[in-house]
């Protein structure tokens, strides 16, 4: 087991939603702030190989935790499939290749549940990742992230590069992206409900039929698992990270409407896609290899997320979301 407090650690995407939680977890383990390096996009465009080379030269890290990614919901993936593939593929390829050239001690890669086949046995097990093509609307992103699983396996076998790979389900929590052009389902729905309530509208519109299912993981739980992977895992066999129950988007909308105290109607735009039909993953490997399982219940996590968003937007929204967490499923 690596003692992280003695290491120089670069966290790509370290100023983002997940990255902020990972940095917090590293600090809680005693890693000095001056040993944690966060390459900002304004200084290092990690899609550009020369910037990656410069980052390694400037920071001289011993461990890289790679969280930076071009991400978004179904709409963003459909609008920019080429960008999502190229950016994620290029970042990963350059970072791994120059990790090898610099003699990096360990590379931690954060994959995505979008890597799994569109039609996959429930719950998803790591052995199923290569059993089919991903769901079409986010396949470019999923394939780019999944290709790095192969790269890290090859580099481990040929060059001895130590690495670990985690595969989280959809994340949520305080600090999430609430931009409607690029947000994922939970922040998008929270914003829809609270905007409608504030504006006095009696209905919201949601994509698809509501029949697709998802599983969600609180961001702090994901961060803890990623840091444990950095400490404990040296080989790139994928490790699923998930939590809570499988829930349909239709039921999720109802629950978010309750916690936001929105009592209007939900209109389903069936001309828009549902995305992958079902998502629920098996976390047995994470329990066994990382001694990890999620600690934050869905009800607590949802309440904390809505309260954070209300605080950052307007105190007028905050008073109405205090008493609804008991309606949510654990």
N, C-alpha and C positions, 0 to 999 in steps of 0.2 A: 504493500500500500504506500503510495507516494505521500509525503508530507508537503502539502501545497504551500504552507507558509514560508517554505525555503525556496520557492520557485518564482521565476519571472514569467508572468502569464499575460498573453495578449488575448483579448476578448473581442473578436470582430462583432460588430453590432452591439457593443457593450453599452451604448447610450440608448438603446431601443427598449421596447416593451419587455421582452424576455431577458435581454442583456443586463438591464438594470437590476433585475431580480438575481441573476447569476453573480453579478459583482457584489451585491449585498451578501449573498451566501458565502462568497470567498472571503469577504471582510470578517464575517462572523466566525470563520475558521482561523482567523489570525493572519491572513495574508496582508502584509502591509500595503497601504494604498499606493505607495510609490513603486511597488512591484507589479501592479495591475496596469496594463497598457490598453487603451481604447483608441483604435485608429478611426478618426473621424473622416467621413466621406469628403469633407472639404479639403482635407490634407492628403488622403490616400483613397483613390478610386480603385478598389480591389478588383474590378473587372479588367483593369489595365495591368499587365504583367510587370511593367517597370515600377509601378507604384507598390506592388506586392514585394518586389525585390528591395525597394527602399524601406518599406515597413520592417522587414526582417532585419535589415542593416541597422536601422535606427533603434529598434527595441531590443534586438538580440534575445527574443523570448526562448524559454525552455519548453513551454507548453502553449499551444494555441487552442482556444475554444472557439470554434467557428459557428457563429450564430447569424451573421449578416446574410441577408437574403432579399431578393425581390419577391414580395408576397402580396396577396390580395384575395378577395372573395371571387365568386364565380364570374361576376361581371368583369372584373379587372383581368382575370385569366383569359376570358374569351376575347377581350379587346386587344390584349397585348401578348399573345402566345409566344411570338418570336423573342420579344424582350425577356420574358420570364425564363425561357429556356437558356438563351445566350448568357444573360447576366449571372444566373446561378451556376451554370456550367463553367463559365470562365473564372469566376471567383474561386470556385472549389479547385479547379485544375491548377491554377497558378499557386494557390496557397499550399496545396499538397506537394506539388513538384518542388517548390522552394523550401518547404519544410524538410524534404529529403536532402536537398543540396546544402542546407544549413546545419544538418545534423540535429534537427529538433528532437527533443526527448519524447513528446507525445502530441498527437493531434486528435482533438475531440470534434466530431462532426454531428451536427443536429440535422437529421433527416425530416421526413414528413409522412404522415399517414396517407397522403395523396400518392405515395409510391405504390400502394397496394393495388391489385387488380380491381377493375370495376365490379366484377362479380366474384366475391371471395367468401369462403366459408366463415361463418360467424361463431365465435369471435376470431378476428384476424390473429394468426400466429406467424412468427417471424419466417418460418419455412415457406409461407404462402406468398411472399413478396414477388417471386418470379413466376408465379403460376398464371399470369395473364397481363393484359395491357391495362393501364390505369384509366379511370373515368375520363372521357374525352375533354371536358371543359378545363381540367387542370393537369392534363397529361404532360404538357411540356415542362411545367414546373416539377411535377413528380418524377419524371424520367431523368431530368437534370440532377436532381438531388440523389436519386437512386444510383445513377451512374458513378457517383463518388463512392458508393459502397464498394463497387467493383475496383475502383482505382485504389482505395485504401487496402483492400484485400491483396491486390497485386503488389503494392508497395511494401506491405508487411511481409509477404512471402519472398519477394526478390531482394528487398533492401533492408528488411528488418525494422521498418518504421512502425513504432508502436502507435496504436490508435484505438479509439472507441467510437461507436455509432449508436445514437439514440434516435428513436422514432416516436415522437409525441403525436397524440391526437390534437384536435383543435384546442388551443389555449385561450384563456380568458382571465380577466382580473383588472384591478386598478392599473391605470397607465396604458390600457389597450388603445388601439387606433380606432377612433370614432368617425373618421372621414368617410362619408357615404360612398365615395368613389373607389375606395380600396379596403374598407373594413370587412372583417369576417362576421359571421352570422350573429353572435351575441351582441357585440357593440352596435351593429347595424340595427338590430331590433330594439335595443334599449333606446337608441336615439330616435327611432321612428315613433315609439310610444310616448316618450317624454316631449318630443316636438309637437305631436298631435295634441297632447293634453294641454300644453302651454298655449297653443294656437286655437284651442277650442274646437278642433276637428273631431268628428265622431267615427272616423274610420282610418285604417291604414292599409296599405297594399303590400303584399309579400309575394316573392317569386315562387313559382312552382305549385305543387299540389299540397305540400306540407307532409307528404308521406315518407320522405327520406328520413333516415335516422342518423344521429350523431352521438358521439361521446365527447365529453369535455374534461379538461384538466386545468386546475387553478395554476396560475403562472409561478407562484412560489413553490409549489410542489414539483413542477417541472424543473425549476432551477436547482432544487436540492438533488434531484436525480442526476442532472447533468454534472454537477460538481462531484457527486459520488463516482460517476463514470470516470472522471478525470483522475480521481484518487485510486480507483480499484481495478479498472479494466485496461488491458494492453492490446487486445485483439479486436478487429472490427466486425465481429458478429453483431447484427442489429439487435437492439434491445427496445421493445415496445414500452412506451410510457402512456398510461391512460388512467382514468379514474371515474368512479361513479357509474351510473346506469346508462344504457342506451336509451335515447329519447327521440321521439319524432319531432320534426320541425314544427308541426302543428301544435303539439303539446308544449314545446318550448316557447312558442309565441304566446300561448295562453298563460304560461307561468311568468314570463317577463311582463306581460300586460298587468298581471296581478301585483307583482312587486313594484311596478311603476304606477299603480293605481289608475290604470287606463281602462275604461270600461266600454270603449267603442267597438265597432265591428272590424273584422279582419277580412279583406278581400284578397283572394288568391288569383294571381296572374298566371294561369296555366299555359300561357304562350312561352313562358320562361322556363328554363330547365331546373330540375331538382338537384342535379349533381349526382354523386354516387348514391345508389339506392340505400345502402346500409353501411354504417361504420361502428364497429365495436371491437376492441382489441383485448387480447390475452396478455396479462402482465406477469405471468408466472416467472419468466426469465428475469425480469427486473426484481421481483421479490427474492429470487434465489441468488442472483449475482451481485445485486446492489444492496440487499437488505432494505429495500425501499417499497413503500406503498403510499398513495396520497393521504394526506392528513386533513385537508380542508374539504368539508362536505359541499355539495352543490348548492345547498340553501345558504350556507354561510358565505361561500364565494360569490354567489350572485348578489347577495345583499351588500357585501363590501364593494363590489364593482359598481352597482347602481349608486350607492352613497358617494363613492369617490367621484363619479361622473357628475352627480348633482352638485357636489361641493365645488368642483372646478368650473362649472357652468353658471350656476345661479343658486343662491341660498333659497330662492323662492321655490325651487323644485324639491329641496331636501326634506321639508317637513312631512311630505306625503308618502315617503317610502320607508318609514320607520317600522311599521307594524305588519309587514307582509311576508317576512321571511318564513313564518310558520306555515305558509301555504305552499311553499316549494317542497319538492321531493328531495330527500337526502341522497 
